[in-house]
Amino acid sequence: MTFGQLPYDVAHLLGGGMLLLSFVLLYQRRIGAVINALALQGAILALAAAWQGFMQGAPQLYLTALIAFGAKAVLIPFALRALLRRFDLHRNVETALGIGPSLVAGVALVALAILVVLPITAGSKAIAREDLALALSVVLLGMLMMITRRNAILQVVGLMTLENGLILAAVGVAGMPLVVELSTAALVMMLLVVGGVFVFQIRERFDTVDTSFLEIHRGERP
Amino acid sequence: MMPLSWALVFLPWAGALLLVAMPRERPAALANIGVSALSFLLSLFLLGHPGGTQGWTHIDALNTPLVVLSFLIGLTTAVFSLGAIAAEGFDALRLRAYHVAFQVFMGAQALALLADNMGVMWVAIEIATLASVLIVAVHGTPAAIEAAWKLFILCGVGIALALFGTIILYLAAQPFVGHGDSGLSWEVLLGLAARCDPGVLNLAFVFLLVGYGTKAGLVPLHSWLPDAEAEGPIAISAVLSGLLLNAALHAVVRAKAVIGAHPGTVPPGPFLIAFGLASLLLAAFALWRRRDARRFFAWSSIEHMGLATLAFGMGGPVANLAGLLHMLGHSLTKSAVFFGVGHAAQLKGSQKTADIAGLCASRPALGWGLALAIAAVAGLPPFALFASEFLLLTEAAAHHWWLIAPLGLGLLTAAAAKIHTLQALCLGDPTPDAGDAPPRWTDRTTLGPLWVHLGLALMLGAALPASLSALLAAAARIPG
């Protein structure tokens, strides 16, 4: 199965769509728009999982797709929006590294992912290795977002795209056992991050989770 | 009949269900001790178990001592918690959350060590992380929430990367395994590793090392650890540093065994040596700048995990034995120190080193017990850490001569910092007690666990029983 055949092309289109949305997440300046992009990425992830389920003849992946859609395209974005409204947070993205340099760094990370994955997986099937390169790119861009954004809510978004990349990798590897269980367990963690914010009523801290604020509590300063 | 390994996981979890219904302080703390004691007794059956793989779990020489030790420290921590809990000032909800999270953590810890399936191990470490986040955050103070948030985000990234490593390791084994769960079994992977593609194995190891290494507190991925151990409830520092770090390092060691089984991969040992040395040296110098007693000993955990990682990186039966002995000895002595320091912090109403002084004069039993425990953590003879560090140095001298200088520098700097803190905490003029110091009987729930740990550390260091020594020697052959 190579380029030009429908199953391969659709899988690539969906994986590429997720990567594109990772870049969209990096250049948005409004938190509301970031949450929309995250929801769209979750929906595409669900489609990718369902498509892999169809291609591999693995019905359990439909379940993964369903859970991913319900949680990542609907529930979590809804909760994040409620959070924004209720706590009246700053609506603007505060960056530690500017938008332009972030995008340059993002392109470099994608190049790195391709350079790392493609040569060493030469023995594997083309679809698995190229999916893995896309997934690794999404993972690295998620980490980049966590590093370069100051608002805690954007760090949560970064962690979620990182996890989206993981699930994309897991569904792309044919025959991987426990995919449903592992993706659900990873999702539980994301739900708890969002839930923890509600329970502990982290409000002002949301805007100031950066190291300068943390040091006050460290007991290292007299 | 449930297999022993699953019974060890579900007994604490059943205990957690029981503890949900116990809102009063003393009965809940006693029930917590009861569940922990039952789990510990059950774990002793592991020592007589023939071993082997059963479904998703396996019992072998490497995980048996770690599991038994985990449940032992779980029990002593539960006893210590009985005395320490009154001063925490929990309301009914927080009290239940604290006890439930404690037992959920214990079950997940056992599963993380006993799992043969990498996916199950990953889920177990995730559950243990979530439970520890809950415990660290339980006070709800700004400092506690900051610490929990940092733990959550950093370890969230860590375990996400570990899952990516798990997926890639499966990708490496995929051409050789049939359908079913066997593609994620450590044992099957160990057998297949020599046939897998070395490039894919290398990539998998990078992610597993960075992922689980974050959870093991290796430099430069350590920054969550001092906060988590200093801001959570006092009893929890003992299990966080004694147990969770071991489970993560155990996962790294298993991964190293699989990757190292292929002759064509980049050797994993030097990576572990580099991470270990960085942890040792950074922590040894960072120790001198700490003014908070609990943070000081949290940094010392980073140093000791670095030493154990270094030992496993050197590889071979002797160095592995040193690494394993170091993990066991560190868990025992460090939790003993946390019992003593935690109790002293409650007596003085502050955990700053300057506010706790002269314990030997004001509370001789606590003061001398703590002094001995700190000496044991500093690696002084005749305790276990002296034996493992001595073994490590002789092995380094024999095979990696260039390691001697940095290793010696790190060990001496760290030991000197600890002796300095020992003097500050235990000797000198006593500081006044806080007005609401805990009652006298809590001395017993502190000193009992502390002396049990010191006694066992002494046994590990000076008079290892033949059966245990045979078990450890068998374990030392597993990581390769």
Boltz contact constraints between the chains, C-beta under 6 A:
constraints:
  - contact:
      token1: [A, 120]
      token2: [B, 199]
      max_distance: 6.0
  - contact:
      token1: [A, 120]
      token2: [B, 200]
      max_distance: 6.0
  - contact:
      token1: [A, 120]
      token2: [B, 203]
      max_distance: 6.0
  - contact:
      token1: [A, 123]
      token2: [B, 197]
      max_distance: 6.0
  - contact:
      token1: [A, 155]
      token2: [B, 153]
      max_distance: 6.0
  - contact:
      token1: [A, 159]
      token2: [B, 156]
      max_distance: 6.0
  - contact:
      token1: [A, 162]
      token2: [B, 160]
      max_distance: 6.0
  - contact:
      token1: [A, 163]
      token2: [B, 160]
      max_distance: 6.0
  - contact:
      token1: [A, 166]
      token2: [B, 160]
      max_distance: 6.0
  - contact:
      token1: [A, 166]
      token2: [B, 163]
      max_distance: 6.0
  - contact:
      token1: [A, 166]
      token2: [B, 164]
      max_distance: 6.0
  - contact:
      token1: [A, 169]
      token2: [B, 167]
      max_distance: 6.0
  - contact:
      token1: [A, 170]
      token2: [B, 167]
      max_distance: 6.0
  - contact:
      token1: [A, 173]
      token2: [B, 171]
      max_distance: 6.0
  - contact:
      token1: [A, 176]
      token2: [B, 170]
      max_distance: 6.0
  - contact:
      token1: [A, 177]
      token2: [B, 181]
      max_distance: 6.0
  - contact:
      token1: [A, 177]
      token2: [B, 184]
      max_distance: 6.0
  - contact:
      token1: [A, 178]
      token2: [B, 119]
      max_distance: 6.0
  - contact:
      token1: [A, 182]
      token2: [B, 119]
      max_distance: 6.0
  - contact:
      token1: [A, 185]
      token2: [B, 123]
      max_distance: 6.0
  - contact:
      token1: [A, 185]
      token2: [B, 126]
      max_distance: 6.0
  - contact:
      token1: [A, 200]
      token2: [B, 145]
      max_distance: 6.0
  - contact:
      token1: [A, 214]
      token2: [B, 146]
      max_distance: 6.0
  - contact:
      token1: [A, 217]
      token2: [B, 143]
      max_distance: 6.0
  - contact:
      token1: [A, 217]
      token2: [B, 146]
      max_distance: 6.0
  - contact:
      token1: [A, 219]
      token2: [B, 292]
      max_distance: 6.0
